[in-house]
Amino acid sequence: MQINVSRRSPRASADAGFSLLELMVVVVIMSILALVVMPRIIDRPDQARAARVQSDLAVLAGAVKLYKLDNFRYPTTEQGLRALVEAPTAAPVPSNYAANGYIDRLPQDPWGNEYQYLQPGVHDEFDIFTLGADGVAGGTGPDADIGSWGE
């Protein structure tokens, strides 16, 4: 019984790798994919922050409305959103404040700043808003103000 062991020719092992042209085609294709996909991926964190702001604003606006149902008025600008967590001591002191407050804690915006509150508001009976990533009124994109008025 004879076992036939074939050996590769020196030419076959030289052709086993990729040519420079094949590598360049792959690099070009990967670059095109990166140019198309990366802007969509990079934009997602800003969209997530804006969605979180909208969620926080809905919770805060609901708590302010509950405060009014119990106390027949909204918290003043001076009392601020803090009135939702602990009973205000500044006038007008609420007479029917909920025993545990209206929310457990005040959330911060996604950039680590406190939400702003105005009563009466510029856009509605009250305004709750964030000044965006830059913390300055106005701006566009991630620096834009986002408020309960939904603009």
Secondary structure, 3 states (H helix, E strand, C coil): CCCCCCCCCHHHHHCCCCCHHHHHHHHHHHHHHHHHHHHHHHHHHHHHHHHHHHHHHHHHHHHHHHHHHHHCCCCCCCCCHHHHCCCCCCCCCCCCCCCCCCCCCCCECCCCCECEEECCCCCCCCEEEECCCCCCCCCCHHHCCEECCCC
